[in-house]
Amino acid sequence: MKIRVDQQADALYLSLSDEPAHSSEEVSPGVILDYDEQHRVVGIEVLHLSKRVPEADLCRLSFESVL
């Protein structure tokens, strides 16, 4: 899994797979899911990131795993 924050585009992309995206769907305003050929989600893009999380320090991300 990879996370990429593009400050110029004001977007975050969460890559869930190395498979290429075959199609995309905007499931909520500014939230786009990328699908592979078998219609499995391979990526999630969040647009207008600074408006969604204005207090976030985008250079520092925190991860939490629940097992």
PDB file of N, CA, C, O and CB in Angstrom:
ATOM      1  N   MET A   1       0.851  -1.163   0.000  1.00  0.00           N
ATOM      2  CA  MET A   1       0.000   0.000   0.000  1.00  0.00           C
ATOM      3  C   MET A   1       0.903   1.234   0.000  1.00  0.00           C
ATOM      4  O   MET A   1       1.909   1.287   0.707  1.00  0.00           O
ATOM      5  CB  MET A   1      -0.972  -0.006   1.224  1.00  0.00           C
ATOM      6  N   LYS A   2       0.522   2.216  -0.804  1.00  0.00           N
ATOM      7  CA  LYS A   2       1.285   3.454  -0.893  1.00  0.00           C
ATOM      8  C   LYS A   2       0.334   4.635  -0.735  1.00  0.00           C
ATOM      9  O   LYS A   2      -0.809   4.599  -1.191  1.00  0.00           O
ATOM     10  CB  LYS A   2       2.058   3.539  -2.240  1.00  0.00           C
ATOM     11  N   ILE A   3       0.827   5.672  -0.086  1.00  0.00           N
ATOM     12  CA  ILE A   3       0.069   6.918   0.040  1.00  0.00           C
ATOM     13  C   ILE A   3       0.900   8.024  -0.590  1.00  0.00           C
ATOM     14  O   ILE A   3       2.088   8.167  -0.301  1.00  0.00           O
ATOM     15  CB  ILE A   3      -0.273   7.244   1.544  1.00  0.00           C
ATOM     16  N   ARG A   4       0.262   8.802  -1.451  1.00  0.00           N
ATOM     17  CA  ARG A   4       0.939   9.931  -2.091  1.00  0.00           C
ATOM     18  C   ARG A   4       0.097  11.182  -1.856  1.00  0.00           C
ATOM     19  O   ARG A   4      -1.101  11.199  -2.137  1.00  0.00           O
ATOM     20  CB  ARG A   4       1.158   9.676  -3.630  1.00  0.00           C
ATOM     21  N   VAL A   5       0.740  12.225  -1.338  1.00  0.00           N
ATOM     22  CA  VAL A   5       0.076  13.510  -1.151  1.00  0.00           C
ATOM     23  C   VAL A   5       0.687  14.480  -2.142  1.00  0.00           C
ATOM     24  O   VAL A   5       1.899  14.697  -2.151  1.00  0.00           O
ATOM     25  CB  VAL A   5       0.216  14.033   0.323  1.00  0.00           C
ATOM     26  N   ASP A   6      -0.168  15.065  -2.983  1.00  0.00           N
ATOM     27  CA  ASP A   6       0.271  16.055  -3.967  1.00  0.00           C
ATOM     28  C   ASP A   6      -0.251  17.406  -3.494  1.00  0.00           C
ATOM     29  O   ASP A   6      -1.430  17.717  -3.662  1.00  0.00           O
ATOM     30  CB  ASP A   6      -0.244  15.708  -5.429  1.00  0.00           C
ATOM     31  N   GLN A   7       0.637  18.211  -2.900  1.00  0.00           N
ATOM     32  CA  GLN A   7       0.201  19.491  -2.351  1.00  0.00           C
ATOM     33  C   GLN A   7      -0.231  20.467  -3.435  1.00  0.00           C
ATOM     34  O   GLN A   7      -1.134  21.274  -3.210  1.00  0.00           O
ATOM     35  CB  GLN A   7       1.308  20.104  -1.529  1.00  0.00           C
ATOM     36  N   GLN A   8       0.395  20.410  -4.608  1.00  0.00           N
ATOM     37  CA  GLN A   8      -0.011  21.311  -5.695  1.00  0.00           C
ATOM     38  C   GLN A   8      -1.414  20.977  -6.177  1.00  0.00           C
ATOM     39  O   GLN A   8      -2.206  21.878  -6.451  1.00  0.00           O
ATOM     40  CB  GLN A   8       0.983  21.229  -6.867  1.00  0.00           C
ATOM     41  N   ALA A   9      -1.728  19.691  -6.284  1.00  0.00           N
ATOM     42  CA  ALA A   9      -3.059  19.269  -6.730  1.00  0.00           C
ATOM     43  C   ALA A   9      -4.043  19.244  -5.573  1.00  0.00           C
ATOM     44  O   ALA A   9      -5.244  19.083  -5.785  1.00  0.00           O
ATOM     45  CB  ALA A   9      -2.993  17.889  -7.387  1.00  0.00           C
ATOM     46  N   ASP A  10      -3.541  19.403  -4.337  1.00  0.00           N
ATOM     47  CA  ASP A  10      -4.368  19.352  -3.128  1.00  0.00           C
ATOM     48  C   ASP A  10      -5.138  18.031  -3.071  1.00  0.00           C
ATOM     49  O   ASP A  10      -6.351  18.004  -2.866  1.00  0.00           O
ATOM     50  CB  ASP A  10      -5.351  20.552  -3.085  1.00  0.00           C
ATOM     51  N   ALA A  11      -4.393  16.933  -3.259  1.00  0.00           N
ATOM     52  CA  ALA A  11      -5.019  15.615  -3.345  1.00  0.00           C
ATOM     53  C   ALA A  11      -4.180  14.565  -2.634  1.00  0.00           C
ATOM     54  O   ALA A  11      -2.965  14.701  -2.486  1.00  0.00           O
ATOM     55  CB  ALA A  11      -5.231  15.215  -4.805  1.00  0.00           C
ATOM     56  N   LEU A  12      -4.861  13.523  -2.204  1.00  0.00           N
ATOM     57  CA  LEU A  12      -4.214  12.354  -1.613  1.00  0.00           C
ATOM     58  C   LEU A  12      -4.615  11.152  -2.437  1.00  0.00           C
ATOM     59  O   LEU A  12      -5.774  11.017  -2.829  1.00  0.00           O
ATOM     60  CB  LEU A  12      -4.605  12.167  -0.106  1.00  0.00           C
ATOM     61  N   TYR A  13      -3.641  10.263  -2.707  1.00  0.00           N
ATOM     62  CA  TYR A  13      -3.943   9.041  -3.438  1.00  0.00           C
ATOM     63  C   TYR A  13      -3.449   7.859  -2.628  1.00  0.00           C
ATOM     64  O   TYR A  13      -2.276   7.796  -2.260  1.00  0.00           O
ATOM     65  CB  TYR A  13      -3.301   9.054  -4.850  1.00  0.00           C
ATOM     66  N   LEU A  14      -4.340   6.926  -2.352  1.00  0.00           N
ATOM     67  CA  LEU A  14      -4.023   5.700  -1.632  1.00  0.00           C
ATOM     68  C   LEU A  14      -4.054   4.555  -2.632  1.00  0.00           C
ATOM     69  O   LEU A  14      -5.108   4.182  -3.146  1.00  0.00           O
ATOM     70  CB  LEU A  14      -5.021   5.450  -0.449  1.00  0.00           C
ATOM     71  N   SER A  15      -2.875   4.008  -2.894  1.00  0.00           N
ATOM     72  CA  SER A  15      -2.754   2.901  -3.838  1.00  0.00           C
ATOM     73  C   SER A  15      -2.855   1.592  -3.067  1.00  0.00           C
ATOM     74  O   SER A  15      -2.049   1.335  -2.173  1.00  0.00           O
ATOM     75  CB  SER A  15      -1.415   2.979  -4.633  1.00  0.00           C
ATOM     76  N   LEU A  16      -3.834   0.768  -3.405  1.00  0.00           N
ATOM     77  CA  LEU A  16      -4.077  -0.487  -2.707  1.00  0.00           C
ATOM     78  C   LEU A  16      -3.476  -1.684  -3.424  1.00  0.00           C
ATOM     79  O   LEU A  16      -3.401  -2.773  -2.857  1.00  0.00           O
ATOM     80  CB  LEU A  16      -5.552  -0.696  -2.532  1.00  0.00           C
ATOM     81  N   SER A  17      -3.049  -1.494  -4.663  1.00  0.00           N
ATOM     82  CA  SER A  17      -2.546  -2.593  -5.478  1.00  0.00           C
ATOM     83  C   SER A  17      -1.612  -2.044  -6.548  1.00  0.00           C
ATOM     84  O   SER A  17      -1.657  -0.858  -6.876  1.00  0.00           O
ATOM     85  CB  SER A  17      -3.711  -3.384  -6.121  1.00  0.00           C
ATOM     86  N   ASP A  18      -0.774  -2.909  -7.083  1.00  0.00           N
ATOM     87  CA  ASP A  18       0.078  -2.517  -8.200  1.00  0.00           C
ATOM     88  C   ASP A  18      -0.618  -2.706  -9.545  1.00  0.00           C
ATOM     89  O   ASP A  18      -0.069  -2.357 -10.590  1.00  0.00           O
ATOM     90  CB  ASP A  18       1.370  -3.314  -8.173  1.00  0.00           C
ATOM     91  N   GLU A  19      -1.828  -3.260  -9.514  1.00  0.00           N
ATOM     92  CA  GLU A  19      -2.605  -3.444 -10.750  1.00  0.00           C
ATOM     93  C   GLU A  19      -2.985  -2.089 -11.325  1.00  0.00           C
ATOM     94  O   GLU A  19      -3.300  -1.171 -10.568  1.00  0.00           O
ATOM     95  CB  GLU A  19      -3.878  -4.294 -10.488  1.00  0.00           C
ATOM     96  N   PRO A  20      -2.963  -1.940 -12.650  1.00  0.00           N
ATOM     97  CA  PRO A  20      -3.356  -0.664 -13.252  1.00  0.00           C
ATOM     98  C   PRO A  20      -4.863  -0.436 -13.144  1.00  0.00           C
ATOM     99  O   PRO A  20      -5.654  -1.379 -13.142  1.00  0.00           O
ATOM    100  CB  PRO A  20      -2.926  -0.616 -14.722  1.00  0.00           C
ATOM    101  N   ALA A  21      -5.233   0.825 -13.054  1.00  0.00           N
ATOM    102  CA  ALA A  21      -6.654   1.181 -13.021  1.00  0.00           C
ATOM    103  C   ALA A  21      -7.247   1.020 -14.412  1.00  0.00           C
ATOM    104  O   ALA A  21      -6.663   1.462 -15.402  1.00  0.00           O
ATOM    105  CB  ALA A  21      -6.855   2.635 -12.506  1.00  0.00           C
ATOM    106  N   HIS A  22      -8.393   0.395 -14.479  1.00  0.00           N
ATOM    107  CA  HIS A  22      -9.107   0.181 -15.734  1.00  0.00           C
ATOM    108  C   HIS A  22     -10.275   1.165 -15.862  1.00  0.00           C
ATOM    109  O   HIS A  22     -10.627   1.591 -16.962  1.00  0.00           O
ATOM    110  CB  HIS A  22      -9.618  -1.274 -15.821  1.00  0.00           C
ATOM    111  N   SER A  23     -10.865   1.516 -14.715  1.00  0.00           N
ATOM    112  CA  SER A  23     -11.973   2.466 -14.714  1.00  0.00           C
ATOM    113  C   SER A  23     -11.994   3.195 -13.379  1.00  0.00           C
ATOM    114  O   SER A  23     -11.345   2.778 -12.419  1.00  0.00           O
ATOM    115  CB  SER A  23     -13.330   1.750 -14.977  1.00  0.00           C
ATOM    116  N   SER A  24     -12.748   4.290 -13.329  1.00  0.00           N
ATOM    117  CA  SER A  24     -12.850   5.109 -12.122  1.00  0.00           C
ATOM    118  C   SER A  24     -14.294   5.503 -11.903  1.00  0.00           C
ATOM    119  O   SER A  24     -15.089   5.550 -12.841  1.00  0.00           O
ATOM    120  CB  SER A  24     -11.954   6.364 -12.221  1.00  0.00           C
ATOM    121  N   GLU A  25     -14.626   5.788 -10.649  1.00  0.00           N
ATOM    122  CA  GLU A  25     -15.987   6.214 -10.299  1.00  0.00           C
ATOM    123  C   GLU A  25     -15.902   7.203  -9.151  1.00  0.00           C
ATOM    124  O   GLU A  25     -15.257   6.928  -8.139  1.00  0.00           O
ATOM    125  CB  GLU A  25     -16.888   4.993  -9.916  1.00  0.00           C
ATOM    126  N   GLU A  26     -16.548   8.349  -9.299  1.00  0.00           N
ATOM    127  CA  GLU A  26     -16.632   9.319  -8.209  1.00  0.00           C
ATOM    128  C   GLU A  26     -17.798   8.891  -7.321  1.00  0.00           C
ATOM    129  O   GLU A  26     -18.960   9.011  -7.710  1.00  0.00           O
ATOM    130  CB  GLU A  26     -16.824  10.798  -8.750  1.00  0.00           C
ATOM    131  N   VAL A  27     -17.478   8.391  -6.123  1.00  0.00           N
ATOM    132  CA  VAL A  27     -18.491   7.821  -5.237  1.00  0.00           C
ATOM    133  C   VAL A  27     -19.069   8.850  -4.277  1.00  0.00           C
ATOM    134  O   VAL A  27     -20.116   8.621  -3.671  1.00  0.00           O
ATOM    135  CB  VAL A  27     -17.903   6.672  -4.454  1.00  0.00           C
ATOM    136  N   SER A  28     -18.397   9.968  -4.140  1.00  0.00           N
ATOM    137  CA  SER A  28     -18.822  11.081  -3.313  1.00  0.00           C
ATOM    138  C   SER A  28     -18.097  12.290  -3.889  1.00  0.00           C
ATOM    139  O   SER A  28     -17.056  12.117  -4.522  1.00  0.00           O
ATOM    140  CB  SER A  28     -18.500  10.852  -1.762  1.00  0.00           C
ATOM    141  N   PRO A  29     -18.600  13.507  -3.697  1.00  0.00           N
ATOM    142  CA  PRO A  29     -17.896  14.653  -4.271  1.00  0.00           C
ATOM    143  C   PRO A  29     -16.429  14.690  -3.849  1.00  0.00           C
ATOM    144  O   PRO A  29     -16.116  14.814  -2.665  1.00  0.00           O
ATOM    145  CB  PRO A  29     -18.584  15.949  -3.861  1.00  0.00           C
ATOM    146  N   GLY A  30     -15.537  14.580  -4.831  1.00  0.00           N
ATOM    147  CA  GLY A  30     -14.108  14.642  -4.579  1.00  0.00           C
ATOM    148  C   GLY A  30     -13.476  13.357  -4.084  1.00  0.00           C
ATOM    149  O   GLY A  30     -12.305  13.357  -3.705  1.00  0.00           O
ATOM    150  N   VAL A  31     -14.222  12.258  -4.079  1.00  0.00           N
ATOM    151  CA  VAL A  31     -13.675  10.953  -3.676  1.00  0.00           C
ATOM    152  C   VAL A  31     -13.859  10.001  -4.856  1.00  0.00           C
ATOM    153  O   VAL A  31     -14.982   9.698  -5.260  1.00  0.00           O
ATOM    154  CB  VAL A  31     -14.387  10.394  -2.365  1.00  0.00           C
ATOM    155  N   ILE A  32     -12.736   9.537  -5.399  1.00  0.00           N
ATOM    156  CA  ILE A  32     -12.754   8.736  -6.624  1.00  0.00           C
ATOM    157  C   ILE A  32     -12.122   7.374  -6.349  1.00  0.00           C
ATOM    158  O   ILE A  32     -11.026   7.282  -5.798  1.00  0.00           O
ATOM    159  CB  ILE A  32     -12.005   9.465  -7.777  1.00  0.00           C
ATOM    160  N   LEU A  33     -12.830   6.327  -6.742  1.00  0.00           N
ATOM    161  CA  LEU A  33     -12.304   4.973  -6.631  1.00  0.00           C
ATOM    162  C   LEU A  33     -11.814   4.527  -7.997  1.00  0.00           C
ATOM    163  O   LEU A  33     -12.493   4.732  -9.003  1.00  0.00           O
ATOM    164  CB  LEU A  33     -13.377   3.994  -6.080  1.00  0.00           C
ATOM    165  N   ASP A  34     -10.638   3.918  -8.034  1.00  0.00           N
ATOM    166  CA  ASP A  34     -10.092   3.328  -9.249  1.00  0.00           C
ATOM    167  C   ASP A  34     -10.264   1.817  -9.156  1.00  0.00           C
ATOM    168  O   ASP A  34     -10.012   1.223  -8.107  1.00  0.00           O
ATOM    169  CB  ASP A  34      -8.587   3.717  -9.451  1.00  0.00           C
ATOM    170  N   TYR A  35     -10.696   1.192 -10.260  1.00  0.00           N
ATOM    171  CA  TYR A  35     -10.957  -0.246 -10.305  1.00  0.00           C
ATOM    172  C   TYR A  35     -10.058  -0.908 -11.339  1.00  0.00           C
ATOM    173  O   TYR A  35      -9.707  -0.299 -12.350  1.00  0.00           O
ATOM    174  CB  TYR A  35     -12.439  -0.524 -10.625  1.00  0.00           C
ATOM    175  N   ASP A  36      -9.685  -2.177 -11.077  1.00  0.00           N
ATOM    176  CA  ASP A  36      -8.962  -2.953 -12.080  1.00  0.00           C
ATOM    177  C   ASP A  36      -9.962  -3.617 -13.024  1.00  0.00           C
ATOM    178  O   ASP A  36     -11.158  -3.340 -12.941  1.00  0.00           O
ATOM    179  CB  ASP A  36      -8.050  -4.016 -11.407  1.00  0.00           C
ATOM    180  N   GLU A  37      -9.504  -4.471 -13.901  1.00  0.00           N
ATOM    181  CA  GLU A  37     -10.390  -5.102 -14.892  1.00  0.00           C
ATOM    182  C   GLU A  37     -11.425  -6.036 -14.256  1.00  0.00           C
ATOM    183  O   GLU A  37     -12.476  -6.290 -14.845  1.00  0.00           O
ATOM    184  CB  GLU A  37      -9.561  -5.881 -15.899  1.00  0.00           C
ATOM    185  N   GLN A  38     -11.127  -6.552 -13.046  1.00  0.00           N
ATOM    186  CA  GLN A  38     -12.079  -7.431 -12.353  1.00  0.00           C
ATOM    187  C   GLN A  38     -12.991  -6.636 -11.418  1.00  0.00           C
ATOM    188  O   GLN A  38     -13.700  -7.218 -10.598  1.00  0.00           O
ATOM    189  CB  GLN A  38     -11.327  -8.512 -11.557  1.00  0.00           C
ATOM    190  N   HIS A  39     -12.971  -5.320 -11.540  1.00  0.00           N
ATOM    191  CA  HIS A  39     -13.790  -4.389 -10.764  1.00  0.00           C
ATOM    192  C   HIS A  39     -13.446  -4.420  -9.266  1.00  0.00           C
ATOM    193  O   HIS A  39     -14.313  -4.209  -8.419  1.00  0.00           O
ATOM    194  CB  HIS A  39     -15.267  -4.713 -10.962  1.00  0.00           C
ATOM    195  N   ARG A  40     -12.165  -4.687  -8.953  1.00  0.00           N
ATOM    196  CA  ARG A  40     -11.673  -4.591  -7.580  1.00  0.00           C
ATOM    197  C   ARG A  40     -11.064  -3.209  -7.397  1.00  0.00           C
ATOM    198  O   ARG A  40     -10.421  -2.685  -8.307  1.00  0.00           O
ATOM    199  CB  ARG A  40     -10.628  -5.719  -7.260  1.00  0.00           C
ATOM    200  N   VAL A  41     -11.262  -2.621  -6.229  1.00  0.00           N
ATOM    201  CA  VAL A  41     -10.703  -1.299  -5.945  1.00  0.00           C
ATOM    202  C   VAL A  41      -9.187  -1.411  -5.831  1.00  0.00           C
ATOM    203  O   VAL A  41      -8.669  -2.198  -5.039  1.00  0.00           O
ATOM    204  CB  VAL A  41     -11.311  -0.703  -4.642  1.00  0.00           C
ATOM    205  N   VAL A  42      -8.478  -0.608  -6.637  1.00  0.00           N
ATOM    206  CA  VAL A  42      -7.014  -0.601  -6.605  1.00  0.00           C
ATOM    207  C   VAL A  42      -6.461   0.740  -6.115  1.00  0.00           C
ATOM    208  O   VAL A  42      -5.265   0.851  -5.846  1.00  0.00           O
ATOM    209  CB  VAL A  42      -6.459  -0.915  -7.993  1.00  0.00           C
ATOM    210  N   GLY A  43      -7.318   1.755  -5.999  1.00  0.00           N
ATOM    211  CA  GLY A  43      -6.857   3.053  -5.530  1.00  0.00           C
ATOM    212  C   GLY A  43      -8.002   3.950  -5.115  1.00  0.00           C
ATOM    213  O   GLY A  43      -9.132   3.813  -5.584  1.00  0.00           O
ATOM    214  N   ILE A  44      -7.680   4.872  -4.223  1.00  0.00           N
ATOM    215  CA  ILE A  44      -8.665   5.851  -3.737  1.00  0.00           C
ATOM    216  C   ILE A  44      -8.012   7.225  -3.815  1.00  0.00           C
ATOM    217  O   ILE A  44      -6.916   7.433  -3.295  1.00  0.00           O
ATOM    218  CB  ILE A  44      -9.144   5.524  -2.257  1.00  0.00           C
ATOM    219  N   GLU A  45      -8.693   8.156  -4.465  1.00  0.00           N
ATOM    220  CA  GLU A  45      -8.193   9.529  -4.561  1.00  0.00           C
ATOM    221  C   GLU A  45      -9.138  10.453  -3.815  1.00  0.00           C
ATOM    222  O   GLU A  45     -10.357  10.365  -3.963  1.00  0.00           O
ATOM    223  CB  GLU A  45      -8.047   9.975  -6.045  1.00  0.00           C
ATOM    224  N   VAL A  46      -8.560  11.346  -3.003  1.00  0.00           N
ATOM    225  CA  VAL A  46      -9.338  12.334  -2.263  1.00  0.00           C
ATOM    226  C   VAL A  46      -8.876  13.705  -2.737  1.00  0.00           C
ATOM    227  O   VAL A  46      -7.716  14.074  -2.553  1.00  0.00           O
ATOM    228  CB  VAL A  46      -9.165  12.170  -0.697  1.00  0.00           C
ATOM    229  N   LEU A  47      -9.782  14.457  -3.347  1.00  0.00           N
ATOM    230  CA  LEU A  47      -9.485  15.795  -3.850  1.00  0.00           C
ATOM    231  C   LEU A  47      -9.828  16.843  -2.800  1.00  0.00           C
ATOM    232  O   LEU A  47     -10.568  16.562  -1.857  1.00  0.00           O
ATOM    233  CB  LEU A  47     -10.258  16.070  -5.152  1.00  0.00           C
ATOM    234  N   HIS A  48      -9.294  18.046  -2.960  1.00  0.00           N
ATOM    235  CA  HIS A  48      -9.549  19.174  -2.051  1.00  0.00           C
ATOM    236  C   HIS A  48      -9.186  18.789  -0.619  1.00  0.00           C
ATOM    237  O   HIS A  48      -9.948  19.042   0.314  1.00  0.00           O
ATOM    238  CB  HIS A  48     -11.036  19.618  -2.127  1.00  0.00           C
ATOM    239  N   LEU A  49      -8.029  18.183  -0.457  1.00  0.00           N
ATOM    240  CA  LEU A  49      -7.598  17.647   0.824  1.00  0.00           C
ATOM    241  C   LEU A  49      -7.518  18.721   1.905  1.00  0.00           C
ATOM    242  O   LEU A  49      -7.939  18.477   3.035  1.00  0.00           O
ATOM    243  CB  LEU A  49      -6.258  16.974   0.673  1.00  0.00           C
ATOM    244  N   SER A  50      -6.996  19.887   1.592  1.00  0.00           N
ATOM    245  CA  SER A  50      -6.846  20.936   2.608  1.00  0.00           C
ATOM    246  C   SER A  50      -8.193  21.434   3.127  1.00  0.00           C
ATOM    247  O   SER A  50      -8.275  21.914   4.257  1.00  0.00           O
ATOM    248  CB  SER A  50      -6.055  22.106   2.038  1.00  0.00           C
ATOM    249  N   LYS A  51      -9.241  21.329   2.329  1.00  0.00           N
ATOM    250  CA  LYS A  51     -10.578  21.734   2.785  1.00  0.00           C
ATOM    251  C   LYS A  51     -11.206  20.658   3.667  1.00  0.00           C
ATOM    252  O   LYS A  51     -12.033  20.961   4.527  1.00  0.00           O
ATOM    253  CB  LYS A  51     -11.492  22.025   1.580  1.00  0.00           C
ATOM    254  N   ARG A  52     -10.814  19.406   3.453  1.00  0.00           N
ATOM    255  CA  ARG A  52     -11.368  18.289   4.222  1.00  0.00           C
ATOM    256  C   ARG A  52     -10.675  18.136   5.568  1.00  0.00           C
ATOM    257  O   ARG A  52     -11.299  17.744   6.554  1.00  0.00           O
ATOM    258  CB  ARG A  52     -11.249  16.993   3.430  1.00  0.00           C
ATOM    259  N   VAL A  53      -9.377  18.448   5.604  1.00  0.00           N
ATOM    260  CA  VAL A  53      -8.585  18.278   6.814  1.00  0.00           C
ATOM    261  C   VAL A  53      -7.703  19.519   6.975  1.00  0.00           C
ATOM    262  O   VAL A  53      -6.483  19.431   6.838  1.00  0.00           O
ATOM    263  CB  VAL A  53      -7.721  16.963   6.753  1.00  0.00           C
ATOM    264  N   PRO A  54      -8.308  20.670   7.263  1.00  0.00           N
ATOM    265  CA  PRO A  54      -7.544  21.915   7.239  1.00  0.00           C
ATOM    266  C   PRO A  54      -6.415  21.977   8.260  1.00  0.00           C
ATOM    267  O   PRO A  54      -5.422  22.664   8.020  1.00  0.00           O
ATOM    268  CB  PRO A  54      -8.460  23.058   7.465  1.00  0.00           C
ATOM    269  N   GLU A  55      -6.533  21.290   9.379  1.00  0.00           N
ATOM    270  CA  GLU A  55      -5.493  21.367  10.396  1.00  0.00           C
ATOM    271  C   GLU A  55      -4.396  20.322  10.205  1.00  0.00           C
ATOM    272  O   GLU A  55      -3.441  20.286  10.981  1.00  0.00           O
ATOM    273  CB  GLU A  55      -6.107  21.210  11.760  1.00  0.00           C
ATOM    274  N   ALA A  56      -4.514  19.486   9.201  1.00  0.00           N
ATOM    275  CA  ALA A  56      -3.561  18.397   9.004  1.00  0.00           C
ATOM    276  C   ALA A  56      -2.213  18.915   8.543  1.00  0.00           C
ATOM    277  O   ALA A  56      -2.125  19.831   7.725  1.00  0.00           O
ATOM    278  CB  ALA A  56      -4.101  17.397   7.997  1.00  0.00           C
ATOM    279  N   ASP A  57      -1.178  18.318   9.078  1.00  0.00           N
ATOM    280  CA  ASP A  57       0.171  18.558   8.585  1.00  0.00           C
ATOM    281  C   ASP A  57       0.410  17.498   7.521  1.00  0.00           C
ATOM    282  O   ASP A  57       0.688  16.346   7.853  1.00  0.00           O
ATOM    283  CB  ASP A  57       1.261  18.500   9.748  1.00  0.00           C
ATOM    284  N   LEU A  58       0.308  17.860   6.265  1.00  0.00           N
ATOM    285  CA  LEU A  58       0.352  16.891   5.171  1.00  0.00           C
ATOM    286  C   LEU A  58       1.734  16.284   4.960  1.00  0.00           C
ATOM    287  O   LEU A  58       1.877  15.330   4.196  1.00  0.00           O
ATOM    288  CB  LEU A  58      -0.102  17.544   3.898  1.00  0.00           C
ATOM    289  N   CYS A  59       2.743  16.819   5.621  1.00  0.00           N
ATOM    290  CA  CYS A  59       4.072  16.232   5.517  1.00  0.00           C
ATOM    291  C   CYS A  59       4.267  15.120   6.548  1.00  0.00           C
ATOM    292  O   CYS A  59       5.257  14.390   6.495  1.00  0.00           O
ATOM    293  CB  CYS A  59       5.143  17.310   5.694  1.00  0.00           C
ATOM    294  N   ARG A  60       3.337  14.991   7.474  1.00  0.00           N
ATOM    295  CA  ARG A  60       3.440  14.009   8.539  1.00  0.00           C
ATOM    296  C   ARG A  60       2.141  13.223   8.611  1.00  0.00           C
ATOM    297  O   ARG A  60       1.081  13.790   8.877  1.00  0.00           O
ATOM    298  CB  ARG A  60       3.755  14.686   9.896  1.00  0.00           C
ATOM    299  N   LEU A  61       2.219  11.936   8.378  1.00  0.00           N
ATOM    300  CA  LEU A  61       1.037  11.091   8.413  1.00  0.00           C
ATOM    301  C   LEU A  61       1.153  10.123   9.585  1.00  0.00           C
ATOM    302  O   LEU A  61       2.250   9.677   9.923  1.00  0.00           O
ATOM    303  CB  LEU A  61       0.860  10.324   7.076  1.00  0.00           C
ATOM    304  N   SER A  62       0.027   9.802  10.199  1.00  0.00           N
ATOM    305  CA  SER A  62       0.000   8.848  11.307  1.00  0.00           C
ATOM    306  C   SER A  62      -0.798   7.634  10.885  1.00  0.00           C
ATOM    307  O   SER A  62      -1.857   7.769  10.272  1.00  0.00           O
ATOM    308  CB  SER A  62      -0.602   9.486  12.589  1.00  0.00           C
ATOM    309  N   PHE A  63      -0.300   6.441  11.206  1.00  0.00           N
ATOM    310  CA  PHE A  63      -0.959   5.203  10.838  1.00  0.00           C
ATOM    311  C   PHE A  63      -1.367   4.445  12.086  1.00  0.00           C
ATOM    312  O   PHE A  63      -0.661   4.452  13.094  1.00  0.00           O
ATOM    313  CB  PHE A  63      -0.049   4.344   9.956  1.00  0.00           C
ATOM    314  N   GLU A  64      -2.496   3.801  12.007  1.00  0.00           N
ATOM    315  CA  GLU A  64      -2.964   2.987  13.111  1.00  0.00           C
ATOM    316  C   GLU A  64      -3.417   1.647  12.565  1.00  0.00           C
ATOM    317  O   GLU A  64      -4.215   1.598  11.628  1.00  0.00           O
ATOM    318  CB  GLU A  64      -4.107   3.690  13.883  1.00  0.00           C
ATOM    319  N   SER A  65      -2.927   0.572  13.129  1.00  0.00           N
ATOM    320  CA  SER A  65      -3.342  -0.778  12.722  1.00  0.00           C
ATOM    321  C   SER A  65      -4.160  -1.406  13.840  1.00  0.00           C
ATOM    322  O   SER A  65      -3.779  -1.355  15.010  1.00  0.00           O
ATOM    323  CB  SER A  65      -2.108  -1.671  12.378  1.00  0.00           C
ATOM    324  N   VAL A  66      -5.265  -1.985  13.475  1.00  0.00           N
ATOM    325  CA  VAL A  66      -6.115  -2.681  14.438  1.00  0.00           C
ATOM    326  C   VAL A  66      -6.123  -4.143  14.026  1.00  0.00           C
ATOM    327  O   VAL A  66      -6.532  -4.470  12.911  1.00  0.00           O
ATOM    328  CB  VAL A  66      -7.581  -2.077  14.487  1.00  0.00           C
ATOM    329  N   LEU A  67      -5.686  -5.008  14.892  1.00  0.00           N
ATOM    330  CA  LEU A  67      -5.635  -6.437  14.587  1.00  0.00           C
ATOM    331  C   LEU A  67      -6.707  -7.188  15.316  1.00  0.00           C
ATOM    332  O   LEU A  67      -6.812  -8.406  15.177  1.00  0.00           O
ATOM    333  CB  LEU A  67      -4.285  -7.012  14.935  1.00  0.00           C
TER     334      LEU A  67
END
